[in-house]
Amino acid sequence: MTLKGKHLIDPNDFTLEQFDTIFTIAQDMEKNPEKYLKLCDGKILATLFYEPSTRTKFSFESAMLRMGGSILGFSDANTSSVKKGESISDTIKVMDGYADIIVMRHPREGAPKLSSKFSAVPIINGGDGGHQHPTQTLTDLLTIKNLKGNIKNLKVALCGDLKYGRTVHSLIKTLSRYEGMSFYLVSPQQLQMPSYIKEYVKNEYNVNIVETENIEDVMDKVDILYMTRIQRERFFNEEDYLKLKNSYILTKDKIKNAKEDMLIMHPLPRVNEIDYSVDDDQRAVYFKQAKYGVYVRMSLMAHLLGVI
Ligand code: CP
């Protein structure tokens, strides 16, 4: 089934076969970038970012520029007519006349989905509040596929803010669809993965989940350690954040008993949850992961635009 004209709001919008098609082209885009230099000639990407971003916004923009397209948009909604009170629906009804594809990040859960109801062009969810981040999941899956060979029979630890972390919400939902996956959820009690997500993946895909507050419990068991930031911006008061911000700090010493081929992943940005000394360990792949985000977003946009 063609992906042309589709929106990507939730990772469940696509089948695993469609993910595979996106990954295959993304891998070729990395190997043979010259083949794709004019693929999006004449196409325009709009990046509407109502929340800060480095990776998502700039990797999308880099992706479009690497395919010969153009970009426009905002990274501060207060510089647009949002500041004057314009609704999302009106913004989208205007922007779909100015661009061929739109990526939106918004602090409110559901904003990209709402936008997709009014848009004549594909809307990509670039992260909505504490809900979903489907293109980070595409990035994460491509990273696992590239570095592990395939996505199956893996023990994955998700660590940090599992309550508000949209990257881990999208990731566990998606990884659960692959064969033989099991999960360790490592978080302070206050930041546990929401029950509705745990129940969903258990009921739907029969995956095994173990919860713990101690990262040491999982260190020698897992194939992937996916660290996340304790997100100051999601807390309702500073005091609660300060109590939890140092819950997990990965150091060289802490990973000494981990598997030799374990992947240490992180969607970034990090604050202090991975010590900088870990960066030169061959298992630390978070900067590679960020780079794969460009190729997977090139491939995604090419498919949604129907140019490939
Ligand atoms: N991983 C991620 O979404 O990073 P940014 O917030 O910098 O886009």
Boltz pocket constraint, residues with backbone or C-beta under 6 A from the ligand:
constraints:
  - pocket:
      binder: B
      contacts: [[A, 52], [A, 53], [A, 54], [A, 55], [A, 56], [A, 57], [A, 126], [A, 127], [A, 136], [A, 267], [A, 268], [A, 269]]
      max_distance: 6.0
